[in-house]
Amino acid sequence: MTREHDPFRIPRAGWEAAPLAGLASLDLNHNGAAFSGSEFFSESTVGGVLLYATYQALLTALRTEALRKRGEIDRLTQVRLVLSTSLESAKTGVAVGAVLSVVLLVFPWLTAPMAILGVVGSAKASLDLFHAFWDGLDEEQKLEITVAAHEAGISLRSFFAKASQGVGTVAG
């Protein structure tokens, strides 16, 4: 897995969100369970849309915060970017949620493997969110976190490998 270092490139929600989007279901009518195929389909599709849109909003907000802090974009532009990328990602969420809900209706035994893939996808998504957060910090904040981690006995050098570029030399 490669990590995108370009601060002007907004990362996109990808395959890592798909298994959870297929399993995410939002109880729209508060009846506690989906009693029909169409109810399961609609609730799963809405769950997939919300998962993709929320994940994309977090990725965009964290990545563009660095640009905003450096004065390269203003807050209004940041909000517009978050909204536009979230809406684009919601379209993907509709497709993924709809397709996977049909697959799960026809093959309910795929729920367990999809849950396992969801854990793997969640790990990648968490790492992507952390990297977007880390990229939003200035060098002084990165140094403070690295020093605090070192004092706690944690080496961030192996975690960031080449990404720290000098900041990780304090830890380890």
C-alpha positions in Angstrom: 0.0 0.0 0.0 1.4 3.3 -0.9 0.7 6.6 0.9 -0.1 9.8 -1.0 2.1 12.7 0.1 0.8 15.3 -2.2 -1.1 17.8 0.0 -3.1 19.1 -3.0 -4.5 15.7 -3.7 -7.7 14.8 -1.8 -7.7 11.1 -1.0 -10.9 9.2 -2.1 -12.9 6.7 -0.2 -12.2 3.4 -1.9 -12.4 -0.4 -1.5 -11.7 -0.2 2.2 -15.2 1.2 2.9 -17.0 -1.3 0.7 -17.5 -4.2 3.1 -18.7 -2.0 5.9 -20.9 -0.1 3.4 -22.5 -3.4 2.5 -23.1 -4.3 6.1 -24.1 -0.8 7.3 -27.8 -0.6 7.7 -29.8 2.4 9.0 -33.1 1.4 10.6 -35.2 4.0 8.8 -38.6 3.1 10.3 -37.4 2.1 13.8 -38.9 -1.3 13.7 -35.8 -3.0 14.9 -35.3 -5.3 11.9 -35.8 -5.5 8.2 -38.8 -7.7 7.6 -38.8 -7.6 3.8 -36.2 -7.6 1.1 -37.1 -4.1 -0.1 -36.7 -2.8 3.5 -33.3 -4.4 3.9 -32.3 -3.1 0.4 -33.3 0.5 1.2 -31.9 0.5 4.7 -28.6 -1.0 3.6 -28.3 1.4 0.7 -28.8 4.4 2.9 -26.3 3.0 5.4 -23.7 2.6 2.6 -24.4 6.2 1.4 -23.9 7.6 4.9 -20.7 5.5 5.5 -19.1 6.6 2.3 -20.1 10.3 2.6 -18.9 10.5 6.2 -15.6 8.8 5.6 -14.9 11.0 2.6 -15.9 14.1 4.6 -13.3 13.2 7.3 -10.6 12.5 4.7 -11.2 15.8 2.9 -11.5 17.9 6.1 -8.3 16.5 7.6 -6.3 16.8 4.4 -7.5 20.3 3.5 -6.9 21.6 7.1 -3.2 21.7 6.3 -3.9 23.8 3.2 -6.1 26.1 5.2 -3.5 26.5 7.9 -0.9 27.5 5.3 -3.2 30.0 3.8 -3.5 28.3 0.5 -7.3 28.0 0.8 -9.8 29.7 3.0 -12.4 28.1 5.2 -15.2 28.6 2.7 -13.2 26.8 0.0 -12.5 24.0 2.5 -16.2 23.6 3.3 -17.0 23.5 -0.4 -14.4 20.9 -1.0 -15.7 18.7 1.9 -19.3 19.0 0.6 -18.4 18.3 -3.1 -16.2 15.3 -2.4 -18.7 13.9 0.1 -21.5 14.2 -2.4 -19.4 12.5 -5.1 -18.5 9.7 -2.7 -22.2 9.3 -1.7 -22.8 8.3 -5.3 -20.4 5.5 -4.9 -22.0 4.6 -1.6 -25.4 4.3 -3.4 -23.9 1.9 -5.9 -21.9 -0.2 -3.4 -24.7 -0.3 -0.8 -27.3 -1.3 -3.4 -25.2 -4.0 -5.0 -23.9 -5.5 -1.7 -27.4 -5.4 -0.1 -28.7 -7.5 -3.1 -25.7 -9.8 -2.8 -26.4 -10.3 0.9 -30.1 -10.9 0.3 -29.3 -13.7 -2.2 -26.3 -15.0 -0.3 -26.7 -14.3 3.4 -23.8 -16.6 4.3 -21.5 -13.9 2.8 -22.1 -11.7 5.9 -19.3 -13.4 7.9 -16.6 -13.0 5.2 -17.7 -9.5 4.5 -17.4 -8.7 8.2 -13.9 -10.0 8.2 -13.1 -7.9 5.1 -14.8 -5.0 7.0 -12.2 -5.3 9.8 -9.3 -5.2 7.3 -11.0 -2.2 5.4 -11.5 -0.4 8.7 -7.8 -0.8 9.6 -6.8 0.7 6.2 -9.4 3.5 6.6 -8.2 4.3 10.1 -4.6 4.5 8.8 -5.7 6.8 5.9 -7.5 9.0 8.4 -4.5 9.2 10.7 -2.2 10.0 7.8 -4.6 12.8 6.7 -4.6 14.1 10.3 -0.7 13.9 10.5 -0.3 15.7 7.2 -2.5 18.5 8.6 -0.1 19.2 11.4 2.7 21.7 11.2 6.3 20.6 11.9 6.2 21.9 15.5 3.1 19.9 16.3 4.6 16.8 14.7 7.7 17.3 16.8 5.7 17.7 20.0 3.8 14.5 19.3 6.9 12.6 18.4 8.7 13.7 21.6 5.6 12.8 23.7 5.5 9.4 22.1 9.2 8.9 22.8 8.7 9.8 26.4 5.9 7.3 26.5 8.2 4.6 25.1 6.7 4.5 21.7 8.7 4.8 18.5 6.9 6.5 15.7 9.9 6.0 13.3 8.8 2.5 12.2 5.2 3.7 11.9 6.0 6.5 9.6 9.1 5.2 7.9 9.9 7.8 5.3 6.9 10.0 6.0 8.4 11.7 9.1 11.5 13.0 7.2 13.6 14.2 10.2 10.8 14.4 12.8 11.1 10.7 13.6 14.7 11.1 14.5 13.7 12.2 17.9 11.9 8.9 18.6 13.4 5.6 18.8 
